[in-house]
Amino acid sequence: MTLANKDIRENFHAAVHTLEANNPGEKVNLDQLTQGYVRSEVTLLVNNSTLTWPIVDTQQISGSPITPTMRLLPEQDSFVVGALGFWIELYSFIGSQENPDFTTGNNWGPVTYPSAFDNNGTGVAWAPGTMMFWKGYISVEVNKKVLIPYWDTYRHFKAPITQAAVGTTSNTWSGYLQKNSIDGGVDAFYPVEPVWVIGGGRQNLIKLNLPSNIPGTITPFSLGGLGYGTSFVGKAILFFRGIWAQNSTAVR
């Protein structure tokens, strides 16, 4: 995926037409439209094969509280999705997930393939079996209408040319020989066409569907002794880029 002003401009025009089609008879106020993003997380819990991302800031998902690193929709706003990003990462916290811990060796970076890089400062690696996260699919349902039945997660797989060295277990940055190369603008993102609308006033059901239950016997899920579940967890990240439409729903 590459970025160009032309693509973003076309995405903006498509967003205007889509919003007007979703609200017949109403003219879209261009002052209410801006580039934006929605970032949602779901905790990777063992013995689960279906995980649901919260989209609206009032939506509660069991085991996946809303955290400061998420950006969800308020009920009065809509979002026109132009690109979808997906990856996994480790999330460190103190006491509860509402209190992220940025003082550890966790690099908080996207994991776009089963990386052996120990990115939370405790020697944690993603086992080869975590390739399962790129063997599943994402499904999207809005107001009980299936928009995307099967969006394969493999299109978000990114094994970078520069990969982190294996076996560097220091808790300090000086211990890392190198990091995975990644471009935050394009890597792990895939364009969405035709665009579709999620809204604060709608019932949004977006799921990650895996080929089997997440096993508790592979890293990092097997590392309860090192703090998995109590000081850090794995997360599946859903990241939308597109056009944010303020005050565009029936909820005011």
C-alpha positions in Angstrom: 0.0 0.0 0.0 1.3 3.5 -0.9 0.1 6.9 0.1 -0.7 9.8 -2.3 -2.8 13.0 -2.0 -4.9 11.8 -4.9 -5.9 8.6 -3.1 -6.9 10.6 0.1 -8.9 13.1 -2.0 -10.8 10.3 -3.7 -11.4 8.7 -0.3 -12.9 12.0 0.9 -15.2 12.3 -2.1 -16.3 8.7 -1.7 -17.0 9.4 2.0 -19.3 12.4 1.1 -21.3 10.3 -1.4 -21.5 7.4 1.0 -22.7 9.5 3.9 -25.3 11.2 1.7 -26.5 7.8 0.5 -26.9 6.7 4.2 -28.9 9.8 5.0 -31.3 10.5 2.1 -32.4 14.1 1.7 -29.6 15.4 4.0 -26.7 17.5 2.7 -23.3 16.6 4.3 -21.7 19.5 6.1 -18.1 19.4 4.8 -17.0 21.3 7.9 -17.9 18.3 10.0 -15.6 16.0 7.9 -11.9 15.4 8.7 -9.3 12.7 8.3 -9.2 10.5 11.3 -8.8 7.1 12.7 -10.4 4.5 14.9 -8.1 2.2 17.0 -9.6 -0.7 18.9 -8.0 -3.5 20.9 -9.2 -6.9 22.0 -7.3 -8.9 24.6 -6.0 -12.3 23.4 -7.5 -14.8 25.7 -6.6 -18.5 25.6 -9.2 -21.0 24.6 -11.0 -18.5 22.4 -11.3 -18.5 18.6 -13.7 -15.6 18.1 -12.8 -12.1 19.5 -15.0 -9.0 19.2 -13.6 -5.4 19.0 -15.4 -2.5 20.6 -16.1 0.3 18.2 -18.2 2.8 20.1 -16.9 4.3 23.4 -20.0 3.0 25.3 -19.5 -0.6 24.1 -18.2 -3.1 26.7 -16.4 -6.3 25.8 -15.8 -8.8 28.5 -12.0 -9.2 29.3 -11.1 -6.2 27.0 -11.6 -2.9 28.8 -11.4 0.4 27.0 -7.8 1.6 27.4 -6.0 5.0 26.9 -4.4 3.6 23.7 -7.7 3.1 22.0 -9.7 5.7 20.0 -13.3 4.8 19.7 -16.4 6.5 18.2 -18.7 8.6 20.3 -22.4 7.9 19.6 -23.0 11.1 17.7 -20.2 10.5 15.1 -19.8 8.3 12.1 -16.7 7.0 10.4 -16.1 6.1 6.7 -13.4 3.4 6.5 -10.8 3.9 3.8 -8.1 1.6 5.0 -8.0 -1.3 7.5 -5.0 -2.1 9.6 -4.5 -5.3 11.7 -1.6 -6.6 13.9 -0.9 -7.9 17.3 1.2 -6.4 20.1 2.1 -6.7 23.8 0.4 -4.4 26.2 2.0 -3.7 29.6 0.0 -2.3 32.5 0.1 -1.6 36.3 -2.8 -3.1 38.3 -5.3 -2.9 35.5 -5.3 -2.4 31.7 -6.7 1.1 32.2 -3.2 2.0 33.5 -0.6 1.3 30.7 3.0 1.0 31.8 5.5 2.7 29.5 8.4 2.2 31.9 9.1 -1.4 30.9 11.2 -2.7 28.0 8.0 -3.1 25.9 8.5 -1.3 22.6 4.7 -1.1 22.0 5.3 -1.7 18.3 3.0 -3.5 15.9 3.8 -7.2 15.5 3.0 -8.1 11.9 4.4 -11.6 11.8 5.4 -14.2 14.4 8.4 -12.2 15.6 10.9 -13.7 18.0 11.8 -10.1 19.2 11.4 -9.9 23.0 9.5 -6.6 23.0 8.3 -6.3 26.5 11.6 -6.6 28.3 11.1 -10.1 29.8 12.4 -12.3 27.0 9.0 -12.8 25.5 8.8 -14.0 21.9 5.8 -14.7 19.7 5.9 -18.5 19.0 5.7 -19.8 15.5 2.2 -21.0 16.2 1.0 -17.3 16.5 0.9 -17.4 12.7 -2.7 -18.4 13.4 -3.6 -14.7 13.7 -2.8 -14.3 10.0 -4.7 -17.5 9.1 -8.1 -16.2 10.2 -10.5 -13.6 8.9 -12.3 -10.4 10.0 -16.1 -10.1 9.7 -18.0 -6.9 9.7 -21.7 -6.5 10.5 -23.5 -3.1 10.9 -27.1 -2.9 12.0 -27.5 -6.7 11.4 -26.3 -6.3 7.8 -23.2 -8.3 6.9 -20.9 -5.8 5.1 -17.8 -8.0 5.1 -18.3 -11.8 5.6 -14.6 -12.8 5.1 -11.7 -10.3 5.2 -8.6 -12.5 5.3 -6.0 -11.3 7.9 -3.2 -12.7 5.7 -3.3 -9.5 3.6 -1.9 -7.7 6.7 1.0 -10.1 7.1 4.3 -8.2 6.9 7.6 -10.0 7.4 10.1 -7.1 7.2 13.4 -7.3 5.4 15.1 -6.0 8.6 14.0 -8.3 11.4 15.0 -8.1 15.1 17.8 -10.2 16.4 16.8 -13.3 18.3 18.0 -13.8 21.8 18.4 -10.2 23.0 16.8 -10.3 26.4 18.0 -7.1 28.1 15.4 -4.8 29.7 17.3 -1.8 28.4 17.2 -0.4 24.9 21.0 -0.8 24.6 20.4 -4.6 24.7 18.5 -4.6 21.4 20.8 -5.2 18.4 18.1 -4.1 16.0 14.3 -3.7 15.7 11.8 -4.9 13.1 11.6 -2.5 10.2 8.1 -1.0 9.8 6.4 2.0 8.2 3.5 3.2 10.3 1.9 4.9 7.4 1.4 1.8 5.2 2.6 -1.5 6.7 -0.2 -3.9 7.8 -2.8 -1.6 6.2 -5.0 -2.6 3.3 -7.3 -0.2 1.3 -11.1 -0.7 1.7 -13.1 -0.4 -1.5 -16.0 0.2 -1.6 -15.8 2.3 1.5 -18.3 1.5 4.3 -19.6 3.4 7.3 -19.5 2.6 10.9 -21.4 4.8 13.3 -21.8 5.6 16.9 -25.6 5.3 16.5 -25.3 1.9 14.9 -24.9 -1.7 16.0 -21.3 -2.5 14.9 -20.2 -6.1 15.2 -16.6 -6.6 14.1 -15.0 -9.9 14.9 -11.7 -11.7 14.5 -12.4 -15.3 13.6 -9.4 -17.7 14.2 -9.0 -21.2 12.8 -8.7 -22.7 16.3 -8.7 -21.7 19.9 -5.7 -19.7 21.2 -3.5 -22.3 22.9 -2.3 -21.5 26.4 0.9 -23.6 25.8 2.8 -21.3 23.5 4.4 -18.0 24.1 3.5 -15.4 25.2 0.3 -17.0 26.5 2.1 -19.6 28.5 4.2 -17.0 30.5 1.9 -16.5 33.5 5.0 -16.8 35.7 6.5 -13.8 33.9 3.3 -11.7 34.3 1.1 -12.6 31.4 -2.4 -11.6 32.5 -1.2 -9.7 35.5 1.3 -7.2 34.1 1.0 -7.6 30.4 -1.2 -9.2 27.8 -1.3 -9.8 24.0 -3.7 -7.6 22.0 -5.2 -7.8 18.5 -5.3 -4.3 17.0 -8.0 -3.1 14.6 -7.0 0.2 13.1 -9.3 2.1 10.7 -8.1 5.2 8.7 -10.6 7.3 6.8 -13.0 10.2 7.2 -14.4 11.1 10.6 -17.9 12.7 10.4 -18.7 14.7 13.5 -22.3 15.0 14.7 -23.6 12.9 11.8 -25.9 10.4 13.5 -29.4 10.7 15.0 -27.8 10.7 18.4 -27.0 14.3 19.5 
